[in-house]
Amino acid sequence: LELKRMSVSREHRGRGLARALCREVLAFARARGYGAVVLSTSMVQVAAQRLYEGQGFRKVGTSYPSLLGTLLNFQIFHYRYDL
């Protein structure tokens, strides 16, 4: 299962909502027999990286979104959570 574009609006951040949403996605995937949850986030999304790593996701790779991204060394980090 791929988790895409999870976001909590600024006025609701810091209340544990992202952690709860992440746990719900993992429970949803597990209940439906998925083997893993994968996601990608950019190098500048440090809070997202901390969230996912804190939930047990592991970084499994990096890539560049475009030639310009390569030139600017702008990386996309890929994460995986095995269920």
PyMOL commands that set and color helices and strands:
alter all, ss='L'
color gray80, all
select helices_A, chain A and resi 10-12+17-31+46-54+67-71
alter helices_A, ss='H'
color red, helices_A
select strands_A, chain A and resi 36-42+58-63+76-82
alter strands_A, ss='S'
color yellow, strands_A
deselect
rebuild
show_as cartoon
